[in-house]
Amino acid sequence: MTLFQRLNSAFIYLAEAAYRIFSPHKDAYPATGLQPYSGEVYAKESEW
């Protein structure tokens, strides 16, 4: 391989990595948002 072919392949390798880092995510996680609290409310007991 010539020097220019090696530089071209190295540039393509780095450009593809940068593209993957800065592109929008393709994860299909569901949007959960804010969930209401459904537990018991804390009742502070009297001091000792």
CORDAWO-V852154 format. One record per helix or strand. SS is the DSSP state (h for helix, s for strand). FROM is the first residue (numbers start at 1). TO is the last residue. Records with the same first field share a line. If there is no record, write none. Layout:
SS: FROM-TO + FROM-TO
This chain:
h: 3-22
